[in-house]
Amino acid sequence: MTTTAIIITIIISIIKLLASCLPTSTVNWILKKFELHFELDQANTSLTIQGKHVDGEDKLRVINYYNEAKFLKKKHIFPGNERLFLHPEDGGTPLVFETKQGKKDIKLHVFIYDDHIDVVKQYKKKLAAYTLSSDCLQERSMQLSSDLA
C-alpha cells in the first residue's frame, strides 16, 4: 500500500514539474489555441461593409486597427439569444471580416459604438462575443461607412 502511494506521489511530482517548466514557445502555442481575440492576417482576410468589399489601403488600415484593439471582456451567449448578438437593434452596419484561423473558417461581425466595439466571432455553428476598445477603429469605420454610402 505504501509502495503505490510513493509511486503515485513520484508520478504526480514529475507531471507537475514538466507542466511548470514548459518552454515559452510551447506555452505560446497552447495559449494561441484558446485565444479569443486573435490577430487577423491581411492576406487571408476579406472585409465587407454593407455588402461591399473593401480592398487596398483601407482594408489594411482597418485590419491593423483591429489587431491593435484592446480586449476588454468576454460576453456570454445563452442558447436562444444568438440572433440578438448577430443582429443587435442599435448595432448599425457591421464590419464583416471573413478569415481563416488554422483550418477553421471564421466570420467576425464587428459592431462599432461610440464608447466600445462589440465583436461576434462565428465559426461552424458556434458563436463567441467579446468587447474591444479602439479609438482609431471607431473613427476610421465612420469614415468608411460614409464613403460607401
Secondary structure in CASP SS format (residue, H / E / C, confidence):
PFRMAT SS
TARGET T0000
AUTHOR 0000-0000-0000
METHOD secondary structure of the structure
MODEL  1
M C 1.00
T H 1.00
T H 1.00
T H 1.00
A H 1.00
I H 1.00
I H 1.00
I H 1.00
T H 1.00
I H 1.00
I H 1.00
I H 1.00
S H 1.00
I H 1.00
I H 1.00
K H 1.00
L H 1.00
L H 1.00
A H 1.00
S H 1.00
C C 1.00
L C 1.00
P C 1.00
T H 1.00
S H 1.00
T H 1.00
V H 1.00
N H 1.00
W H 1.00
I H 1.00
L H 1.00
K H 1.00
K H 1.00
F C 1.00
E C 1.00
L C 1.00
H C 1.00
F C 1.00
E C 1.00
L C 1.00
D C 1.00
Q C 1.00
A C 1.00
N C 1.00
T C 1.00
S E 1.00
L E 1.00
T E 1.00
I E 1.00
Q C 1.00
G C 1.00
K E 1.00
H E 1.00
V E 1.00
D C 1.00
G C 1.00
E H 1.00
D H 1.00
K H 1.00
L H 1.00
R H 1.00
V H 1.00
I H 1.00
N H 1.00
Y H 1.00
Y H 1.00
N H 1.00
E H 1.00
A C 1.00
K E 1.00
F E 1.00
L E 1.00
K E 1.00
K E 1.00
K E 1.00
H C 1.00
I C 1.00
F C 1.00
P C 1.00
G C 1.00
N C 1.00
E H 1.00
R H 1.00
L H 1.00
F H 1.00
L H 1.00
H C 1.00
P C 1.00
E C 1.00
D C 1.00
G C 1.00
G C 1.00
T C 1.00
P C 1.00
L E 1.00
V E 1.00
F E 1.00
E E 1.00
T E 1.00
K E 1.00
Q E 1.00
G C 1.00
K C 1.00
K E 1.00
D E 1.00
I E 1.00
K E 1.00
L E 1.00
H E 1.00
V E 1.00
F E 1.00
I E 1.00
Y C 1.00
D C 1.00
D C 1.00
H C 1.00
I E 1.00
D E 1.00
V E 1.00
V E 1.00
K E 1.00
Q E 1.00
Y E 1.00
K C 1.00
K C 1.00
K E 1.00
L E 1.00
A E 1.00
A E 1.00
Y E 1.00
T E 1.00
L E 1.00
S E 1.00
S C 1.00
D H 1.00
C H 1.00
L H 1.00
Q H 1.00
E H 1.00
R H 1.00
S H 1.00
M H 1.00
Q H 1.00
L H 1.00
S H 1.00
S H 1.00
D H 1.00
L H 1.00
A C 1.00
END
